[in-house]
Amino acid sequence: MNKHKQMMIFKAIVEAGSISKAAEKLELSKSVLSTHLKQLENELATDLLKRTTRKQSLTPAGERFYQHCITMNDVMSTAWDDIRQLQKEPSGKLSITAPIALMESIVVPALSDAFAPFPDVSLNLVAEDKQLDLMQHDIDLAIRVGESPDSNVKQKRIGQFCDVLCQSVESHQSPETAKYIANNWQPKTITHLFHDTNSDNATELTYLTHHKVNTVSQVASLIRQDMGIGLLPDFMLSQYPDLRPCFKQKQLIHNNVYALHPYSKSPPTSVIRAIDAIEKRLKSVTEF
């Protein structure tokens, strides 16, 4: 039998005052408890209880073993209470990764509001456009664009945004022939399919990369200097009043955003709270 179970049964027998009363409390038969006690004493090679027809008392070994049983029960209760408390109030380290643009504009503001009341939460934020392995990098939560094919993670769609082809408000370049400022994840030749917002018509435009950068903020900086056109997520446009969409009545397809975590059952409260906050923030700054 499991040693912990043996100890808890012995503790129940001592505290009930008899095997019969313990059996009634545990909803087990008297013979089952007698067998458990006998097996325990055989394993320990000593008597733990002195029993008569009217009463029972602890032997010196029994008294010592009983104290260990109390300690073990306290440790178990503390462990359960501690974890249950974690589920009630966020605490501890929380590691989150997200693409750079989403991290700066969505994730950081959302987490700042969500965890300001919980000083015991320690945030570890990794802004990375490359998708990291959650287990290898000890990540609690990943925010990604597009659904993941990984069946070992749990994922939830938390919103969407739309990329917008932008240019400087001072620009006189034609969007069809302007120099293209590419993100590092974009190929040399880039094709965009624009859908007319007022009809079912679609327009396809192809560009060759002229400038290439590794952050969205650098794309915005070059566009602001009228160095060309480039893609920005719609939730960033409010930060740059000197930029405007190249096409007012044409729109690219929406990008779905997912929250992923490696927890097979119930994720920690901090992860749940983070997902809710990021989802709320994303929906508040994107309009469709």
Rosetta blueprint (number, residue, H / E / L):
1 M L
2 N L
3 K H
4 H H
5 K H
6 Q H
7 M H
8 M H
9 I H
10 F H
11 K H
12 A H
13 I H
14 V H
15 E H
16 A H
17 G L
18 S L
19 I H
20 S H
21 K H
22 A H
23 A H
24 E H
25 K H
26 L H
27 E L
28 L L
29 S L
30 K H
31 S H
32 V H
33 L H
34 S H
35 T H
36 H H
37 L H
38 K H
39 Q H
40 L H
41 E H
42 N H
43 E H
44 L H
45 A L
46 T L
47 D L
48 L L
49 L E
50 K E
51 R E
52 T L
53 T L
54 R L
55 K L
56 Q E
57 S E
58 L E
59 T L
60 P H
61 A H
62 G H
63 E H
64 R H
65 F H
66 Y H
67 Q H
68 H H
69 C H
70 I H
71 T H
72 M H
73 N H
74 D H
75 V H
76 M H
77 S H
78 T H
79 A H
80 W H
81 D H
82 D H
83 I H
84 R H
85 Q H
86 L H
87 Q H
88 K H
89 E L
90 P L
91 S L
92 G E
93 K E
94 L E
95 S E
96 I E
97 T E
98 A E
99 P L
100 I H
101 A H
102 L H
103 M H
104 E H
105 S H
106 I H
107 V H
108 V H
109 P H
110 A H
111 L H
112 S H
113 D H
114 A H
115 F H
116 A L
117 P L
118 F L
119 P L
120 D L
121 V E
122 S E
123 L E
124 N E
125 L E
126 V E
127 A E
128 E L
129 D L
130 K L
131 Q L
132 L L
133 D L
134 L L
135 M L
136 Q L
137 H L
138 D L
139 I L
140 D L
141 L E
142 A E
143 I E
144 R E
145 V E
146 G L
147 E L
148 S L
149 P L
150 D L
151 S L
152 N L
153 V L
154 K E
155 Q E
156 K E
157 R E
158 I E
159 G E
160 Q E
161 F E
162 C E
163 D E
164 V E
165 L E
166 C E
167 Q E
168 S E
169 V L
170 E L
171 S L
172 H L
173 Q L
174 S L
175 P L
176 E L
177 T L
178 A L
179 K L
180 Y E
181 I E
182 A E
183 N E
184 N L
185 W L
186 Q L
187 P L
188 K L
189 T E
190 I E
191 T E
192 H E
193 L E
194 F E
195 H E
196 D E
197 T L
198 N L
199 S L
200 D L
201 N L
202 A E
203 T E
204 E E
205 L E
206 T E
207 Y E
208 L E
209 T E
210 H E
211 H E
212 K E
213 V E
214 N L
215 T L
216 V H
217 S H
218 Q H
219 V H
220 A H
221 S H
222 L H
223 I H
224 R H
225 Q L
226 D L
227 M L
228 G L
229 I E
230 G E
231 L E
232 L E
233 P E
234 D H
235 F H
236 M H
237 L H
238 S H
239 Q H
240 Y L
241 P L
242 D L
243 L E
244 R E
245 P E
246 C L
247 F L
248 K L
249 Q L
250 K E
251 Q E
252 L L
253 I L
254 H E
255 N E
256 N E
257 V E
258 Y E
259 A E
260 L E
261 H E
262 P L
263 Y L
264 S L
265 K L
266 S L
267 P L
268 P L
269 T H
270 S H
271 V H
272 I H
273 R H
274 A H
275 I H
276 D H
277 A H
278 I H
279 E H
280 K H
281 R H
282 L H
283 K H
284 S H
285 V H
286 T L
287 E L
288 F L
